Amino acid sequence: MMNEGTLDRSLRTILGIALISLVFVGPRSLWGLVGLVPLATGLIGFCPVYRLVGLDTCRGPARKGSAKIAL
């Protein structure tokens, strides 16, 4: 089940790649590995936190019990 829209997925993927690049360039800190989370959720299209709070940025037919936020 997907709960992220196209814009949301694109931004997460870009953010994830940018954070991961901090491991190799710039401060060269392992904190850049935090970028794996937005990268993974962006590529998969599912965010567990969105599920917990009932958000869905995916356009399509309304699902019962989910809030729609258009990005």
N, C-alpha and C positions, 0 to 999 in steps of 0.2 A: 504494500500500500504506500503510495506517495502522498506526502503532505507539504511539499515545497513546490512553488511555482518556478517558472523558467528564470525570472530575474533573481529570485532568491537563490536558486541553485548556482547561477553564474557568479553572483557576488561571493557566495561561500567558497566556491572553487578558487576564485582569484585571491581571496583573502588567505585561504589555506596555502596556496603556492607561495604567496608573499611571506607568510610567517615561516614556512619551511625553509625558504631561501636564507633566513637569518642564521641557520645552522652553518651555511657554507660561506656567506659573505656578510659584511657588516660586523656586528659584535661577535659573531661566531659563538652563539650561545645555544645550549641545548633547549632553552625555552622555546625556540622556534619549532620544536616538535609538537607544541600545542596546536600548530597548524594542521596536524593530521585530522583533528576533529572536524573543523569546517570543511576540509577537503573531502573527507569520507562522506559526510552528510550531504555535501553538494553533489558528489558523484552518484550516490545511491538515490538521493531524492527524498529521504526520510529523516526526520529529526525527532528523536525520542522526547525532547523537551516540548516541542510543539504538540505532540500527542498528549503529554501530561496536562498541559494547560488548555487543550482543545482548539489550537490554532490550525488553520489549513490555508496556505497561500496558493494552493493548486486551483487553477480555474477548471470548472467542469460542473457536473450536476451536484447540487447541494447534498451533503451527507448529514444524516441525522446526528445531532449532538455536537456538531463542529461549527466553530465561528469562521466566517469567511472574511479574510483581509486581502483586498486587492492591492498588489504592489505595482 
